[in-house]
Amino acid sequence: MTSPVDTSVKLFWSGMANVPVLSGQPGALLGILDACLVTGCDIKPLTGLTVSGGVATATFAGNHSALVDSVILIEGVTGALAGLNGEQKVTARPAANTLTFATTEPDGAAEGAVTIKLAPAGWAKLFAGGNVGVYASADPQSLGMRLRLDDAGATSARVVGYESLLDINTGSGPFPSASMVAGGGYWNKSSAASAAAVPWMLAADARMLLLWMAACVPSNASNNGGCVYAFGDPISNKPGGDAWAAVLSCDTAAAACQGGVDSGGTGKLAMPRGYAGLGASVWYSSYPYTGGTGTALSGNDATLGAFPNPITGEMYFSRRFIGSGGPRADLPGLYTVPQSGALTLFNTGNTVTAGGALLGRNLFALRAAYAWNAAPYGVVFIDQTGPWR
């Protein structure tokens, strides 16, 4: 049975127990994408699953990675409560071995060999070979673009989007093109070619993924800001739709940390074609709708004063658009703070319950870096409640 609340957004991060580890080793990033987008992770058998008054309580041995707002996948329920199978959103963690979620199923105890795991975002892995993987949205409304990720390098992975791929190496319509970045863009994983753990976060709906990595931590733990990369379908602003409005953000060099969707006018975002549908790949940048300049730092930008607003106590959030000379498409799921002061008050993993147009949504904070291994830093927020579109 469908969950009574939206489960379209899946958020994973390294602060969870029992999730894959990112490091400066070949294949480490592939493991993250496989788990978050395709297979899910941290599968556990349940020792109990009961329903009382619209609340389902699941118990298990040990701990589980799921946090409040995490989407889990229940499988194996038989009998009268089989409607508990499927995606469910965690509402509480009363104990390390217990979680709850809302349901419309009747009171009772579930039967069967029941398991839970963190639910994947529902993407497909089309091709795999060595340390290379090709991923695509499985949503029938998707624009159908493909992400080819070559994770053979230790500290950086190479990424290219394609309009189509015949196999793991043969495709058409690359973005960025070879003339823009020979060999593909960079998703920088770590400042050290070692097994040292790197903080990371991946959030996705069925058509867009956002990936944050604090790549400098292995070299200096205090440099814990990261870059938010993106791939997928933003929300087109073109009347009638835009078949070429897919986006891949990336660095154009190793250790650059300038290719994120959170990094203002310095970001490098490739789309397969211009809005007219002609030609080859083009570069765009990401800008806040409300901000001092294109390069204003979220959470350290005084356009709307300091946080908290002295009159209302509010924190303000602005969506970001992708464009050059005007908003071609809106970026789903990520919000900029056009106020100063937020930077010093939030660390990665903190959550804010938003008001106004985002009333009832929980936003997940990320320390953002706008240069490799150095200041300046900002803080951006990811909508973990959804839906994004």
N, C-alpha and C positions, 0 to 999 in steps of 0.2 A: 504494500500500500504506500502511496506517496506520503512523504512526511507532511505534517500540517504547517511546517515552516519551510522557507526557501533553503535549499541545500546546494545551490548552483556554484557557490564560491568555496573553494578548498584552499586552506592555508596551512603550510608546513614550515617549521623553522627548527634550527639546530638546538634551540632551548628545550625542545620536546625530548622525552625519553625514547630510546629505541628507534631513532630515525637514522638514515644513512649519514655518514660522515663525509664532509667535503675536505679535501686537502690538495696540496700541490703534487699530485700524482696522476699519471694517465688513467683515464676511466672513472675518476672520482665523480665528476660532474654528470657523466652518463648515468651513474647509479642513482643520483638525485632525481634526474628527469624521469627515469624509468619508474621509480617508486611513486613520485608525486603525480605524474601525468597518466601513467598506464596501469600499473599493477596495484597501487596502494602499498601499505606497509604496516608492520607491527600487528600481525594477525595473532589472536589469542582465543582459546576456547573459553566460553563463559561457564562459570560455576552456578549461575542463576540469572534468570531474566523474568521479572514480574511486572505486572501492570496494576496500578491502583489510582483511581481518580484522574485518569488522563496523563499520568506520569509513569514511564517505564524505567525500572531500575535494573542495571546490569552489574553483576559482580564477576570477578575473575581473580586468579592468583597473581600476586605481585603487583606491578604497576602497569599502566598503559600510557602511551604517548598523547592520547587525546586530551585537549584542553576545552574549556568552555568556548563554544562556537565552532569547535572542530566538527567536521562531518565524518561520521563513521559508517561503515557498511556492515549490516547485520545479515548473516546467512545461516541457513540450516534449521530455522524454526519450522516445525510441522504442527499440524492440528489446528485448533481454533484460533490461535494467535499468529498464524503464518503471515498475516499482514504486517508484522513487525519486520519482516525481511526487507532489505533495501537500505537506502541512504537515510540517515537520521542525524540531526544536529544536537550536539551535547549542550545541555542547559546547565548542568552543575557537576562538580566533582566532590561529593560529600566526603570521600576518603580515597586513599591511593588505589584501592582495589574496587572502587565503585564509581559509576557515572550514571547520569539520568538523561532522558530526553522526552519530549512531548509526543503524545500519540493519541489517536482516536480509537484505538483498539479497546475492547472491554477488559475489565479486571480479570486477572488470572495469572497463572504461571505458564511460561512457554515450555513447549516440549521439543525434543530433538537435540542433535549434536550441534549446538549453536556456537558460532564464532563471530568476533568483531575484528575490524582492522580500520585504519585510516583509509577512507575512500579516495580513490584516484580521481583526477579531474575529468576523466573520460576521453582522453586523447588516444590516438593510435600511434604505434611505432611501426612504420611501413617497411623500413629496411634496417638491417643491422649487420655489422661486420667489423671484427677487430674492435677498435675504440671509436667507431663511427656509428651514429644512429640518425635516422630520419623520422621526424615526428610531424603529425598533422592533427588538426582538430577533426573529431569524428562527428561534429554537429552538422546536420544537413544544410543549415543556413550559413555555414562557414564559406568564406571566399575560396577555400581549398588550397591555400598556399602551403608549402612544405618547408620545414626547418631542418637543414642538414648540419649536424654538430660533429666536428672532428675533435675528439678529446684525447688524441695521442700525445699532446704536449703535457708537460708537468704543470706549469704555472698559468698557462692560458689555453683555452679551447678556441677553435676557429669555427665561425658560423656563417652560413649563407642561406638566405631564403630563396625558394624557387617557385615559379608559377606551376611547374610540373616536373616530375622526376620519373624516368623509366626504370631506373635502378639506383643503387646507392651512389653511383658516380656520374650518371648521365641524366642531365636535366636541361630545361630551357627557362628563360626569363629569370636569371639570377638577380638577387638584390641583397647587398650591393654587388654591382658587376665587377668583373676582374679589373676593369680600368679605374674603378673607384678605390678598391682595395684588393690588390693581388693576393689570392689565396684565401680570401674571406675576411670578415671582421673578427674582432677579438672579444671574447668574454673572459676577462681576467679573473682567475681563480685564487691565486695565492702569490705572495711575495717570496715564498721559499719552496724549492722543489723537494718537499719532504712530506712525511705523514702527519705533520702538525695540523690540528683541526682548524678550520676556517669557519667563522660564523656565517650562516646563510639563511635565507627565507625564500620560499616559492609560494606565490598565490596565483590561482588560476580560476577562470570559469571555462566554459566549453569552447571559447574562441580566443582567449587571450591569456598569456602567461606573463607574470612579472617575477623577475629573479634578482634578488639582492645578495651580494657577496662582499664581506668585509675582508678583502684580500690581503690587507697589510698586517693583520693581526699576528701571523706567525713571526714577523720581524719586530713588531712593536705592538704590544697588547693595547696600548693607549690610543693607537690609530685605528679605532673601531668603527669608523664610518665606512659605508659601502656604496656601491653604484647599483642602481636599479635598471637592469636590462629588460627588454620586452620583445615578445614576438606574438603575432596574431592579428586579429581584426579589431581595430578601434571602431568607434561609433561615427559613421560617416555623416558629414554635414551637407553633402551634395543632394539636392532634390532628386528623387528617383533612384538614389543609391550610387555607389562608387565601387565597381568591381575590382579596382586596383588599389584600394585603400588598406591593404595589409601593410604591416610595419615590422621591421627588424631593427632594433637599436643595438649598437655595437661600438666598441673602440676601433680606431683605425691603426693602432699600434699596441704592442704589448705594454702592460703597466701604465696605461694612459688614464684610466678612470674618468673619461670625458664623454663616454658614449651612452650614458643613461638617459632615460626619459624624465628623470628628476633633475637634470643638470642644466636647465635653462637653455639659452641660445647656443651654448657650447656643445650640446648633444648632437650625435650623429645618428639619424634615423633614416633608414633606407626604405623606400616604397618601390614596388616593381615597375610602376609607370606613373606619369603625371596624371592629374585629374581628368584630362581629356582622353586618357587611355592610349596615348600614342607614345612611341619611342621606347626607351629602356629605363633602367632604374634611376631614381633621382634621390638626392639628399633632402631631408627636412630637419627641422628642429622642434623642440617641445617648449611651450611657453605657458605660464599661468594666465588665466583670464584676469586675475587681479594680482598685480605685482609691480614693483618699482621699475624693473627692467627685465629683459629676457633672461638675464643671468642672475637675477635676484635669488638669494638663498632661502629656501623654505625654512620658517622658524627663526630666521635671522634677518628678516626683511620688514622694515618699519612702515610699509605703505599704509597699513591700517592701525598703526600705533603698536604698543607693546601688548603682549599677553601676560595676564588677563586684561581685557578692556576695563579701565577703571570705572566705567559707567554701568556696563551690563555684566561684567565678569566673563565675557564670552571669548572663545577661541574661534577664529574664522578659518574657513577652508575654501580653497578654490580648485576647481578642476583644471586640468591642463589640456591644451590643444596641440595638435601636430600640424605644422604648416610653415609657409614661407610667404609672407605678405598677406596672410589671412588664415583662419582656422579651416583646414581641410577636414579634419576629423578630431573627435574628442577621445582622450585616453581614458578607458574605463578603469576604475578601481583604485586610482592613486590621487591623493589630494595634497596640495601645497598649502602652507600656512603663511599668509602675507602679513605676519606680525613678528616683531622681535621678541626675544625672551623665551620662546618655546624651546629653543636649542638647549638651554641650560637646565630645563626641567624634565625632559623626557629622554629615556634611553630605549634602545631596541627591546621590544617585547612589552613595553608599557602599552596600556589600552586606554582609550578615551571613548566615552559614550557621547555621541554627537547630538546636537539639537538642530533646530531650524529645518532646512530642507533635508537634512540627514538624520532627522529625529529617530532614535531607537537603534541606530547603527553603531556597532563597536568598531573603532578605528585602531589599527595596530601601528605603533610607532617604529620607525627605522632611522637610525643614525645614518645620514647621507654624507658622502665625501665628494668633493668636486675637484680633487686633484689627487694623484697617486701619492700615498704615504705622507700627506701633509695637509694642513688646513688650506682653505676654509671648509667648515663643516656646516651641515644643516640637519633638519629633521623633517621627514615626510611621513605621511600616514596612508595605510592600506585599508580599504573597506573589507573587513572580514565577515560582515553579516550578509551583504548582498541583497538583491541581485545587482549586478553592475550595469545592466542594460535593460 
